[in-house]
Amino acid sequence: MAIFYFSAIEGKKKQDEAVELYIKYKSFMYNIANSVLEDHGEAEDAVHNAFIRIIENFEKFDLRDGHKTKSLIGMIVKGYAIDAYRHRENMVAVEELPEEDGDNGTSLEGQLIDRERYEDLKRHLASLDALYADVILLKYDGYSNAEMASLLGVTEDVVRQRLHRARVKLKKRLEMEGDQDGAKKSQ
């Protein structure tokens, strides 16, 4: 089955890099999928689907940055595992709501650059649902909405909606924390 993955890549060097990536991360991918699905067969299917997505987008991976590569691979396989879980449990994701007009005026990317608030943002990102945190992190890493949609296996509309929702949630949490800090300082 692994030969199928690598035959889609042109060039011996790229195929060798893909084989190395697969060998290095297959257990990591399986562990993530199995932790979500708790089923060996379904976890293997999620890994298979995720690796096909990785191969389709192989040129977008910077193999020199192991941390970024591992994070991205983890996000992709987790997305497929969650989708399989939802399908198994007959859950319906509420991701196709129409996007609201206008922007809330908050530039999350600008906030992330602000080093004084970076640690607070990391803490708040960790408290978000993985669906929202993943798109924020990918956006911060410089991926376009189209690239994120391709990597995560969703539409660009879904990516935009997740980004919007994540920004709203982060803004509310930051405002609440700011209100609490202001109350502490006035005491």
N, C-alpha and C positions, 0 to 999 in steps of 0.2 A: 504494500500500500504506500509506503514512503516514496517509492520510485515515482508514483503518480504525482506527488507534490512537486518534486524537483524537476520533472520533465517539462513543466510549464515555464521554467526559467531559462532564458537564453544565456549562453556563455558558461563555460566550464568553471570559471572563477566564481561567478555568482551562484552557481549550483553548489559548489563546495562550501560557500558561505552559508547557504540555506541549510545544507546538511549539518554543518557545525551548529547553527542556531537551533535546529530541531533536536539534536543530541543534547545540547546544553540545557534546553528549557522544557523538554517533553515532560519530565517528572514534575517540574514546577507547575506547568499548565494542568497536568492531570490532578495534582493536589488541590489546586484552586477549584477546578470543575467538580471534583468529588466532594469537596467541603460544602458546596452549594447543593449538589444533587443527591449525594449520599447513595449513589448507584453507579457501579463500575461501568456498565455498558453505556449509560447515558453520559457519564463523564468522558469516556473515550470518544463518543460522538461529538461532544462539545469541543474537545481538543482537536479532533479532525476538522470540524467546521472552522474553528478559529485559525488553524494552521493554513487552511485554504485561503482565508481572508488575508493572513500575513503574506503568503506567497503572492497573492494578487496585488499587494501593496508593498512588495519587498523593497522597491527603490526608495521608499519613504523612511526606511529604517537606517539609522546611523549606528552601525555596529561597533563603532569606536566608543560610543557612550553606553556602556553596559547597564548602568542604572536606568537610563531613559528607555533603553530597549526592553529591559525586564519589566518596567512599569507599564509600558505600552502593551506588551504581550499579556501581562496580567489583566489589564483592562479589557482587552479583546476577548480572552477566554472567559473571564467572569461574565461579560455581556452575553456570550453564547450560553453559558451555564444557566444564567438567570432566565433567559428566554426559554430554554428547555424546561426549567422548573415551572415557569408560568404556564407553558403549554401543557405540561403534565398535570398541573393542578387546575387547569381550565380557567386560569386567571386572565383578565383582560387588562392590559396596560392602558392607563389614561394619558396617552402621549399625543393624541391627535387633536387637542383643543386648538382653536384658532388663536394665533398670536395677537396680543393686544397692540393697538396702535401706539406709536411713540416709544420713547425710551424713558427710563426712570431717571436719567441724568447722571447715573453713577457709572464711572468708568472703572470697572474692576481691574482691568489691566493696569491702569494708573495707580490704583491702590496697591497692587502687588509690587510695583516698582518702589513704592514708598517703604523703605527698609524699616522704619520705625514701627510700622503696623504689620510687617510681614509675619512675625510670629503669631500675632493674634489671628491673622487671616488663616494661617496654617491650622491653628486650633479649630477655627470655625469650619474650615473645609473638611477637617476630619469628622466633624459632627454632621455634615450633610450626607444624604443618601449617596451611595456610590455613583449612581447615574449622573447626579449633578456635579459631584466632585471631579469625576473623570473628565467631563467636558471642560470644566474650568482649568484643570491641569493641562489638558491638551492645548487649549487656547493659549495658555501662558507659555507653553513650549513652542508656540508659533505655528500651530497647525491651522489651516483655513477650515471653515465650516464644511466645505466639500470634502476635504481630506478626512476630517473627523467622521463625517457621515460614512465614508467609504471604509474607514478602519473599524468603526463600531457596528457597521451593518444596519444603519438606520438612514432615514432621509435627512436632507438638509433642514427641512422644516422641524423635524424632531430635535436636531442639534440646536437650532435657534431657540426652540421652546425650552429645552433643558438649560441653555445658557441664561435665558431670561429668568426662568424660575430660580436658578442658582443665585443670580445677582440679587433678586428680590429677597430671597432668604438670607443671604449674607448681609445685605443692607439692613434688614430688620434686626439681625443679631448684633451687628456693629452699633446700630442706633441704641438698642437696649443696653448694651455694654457701656456706651457713651453716657447714657442717662444715669446708669448706676455709678459710673466714675464721677460724674458731676455731682451727684447726691453725696458721695463720700467726701469730695473736696469741700463742699459747703458746710459740712458738719464740724 
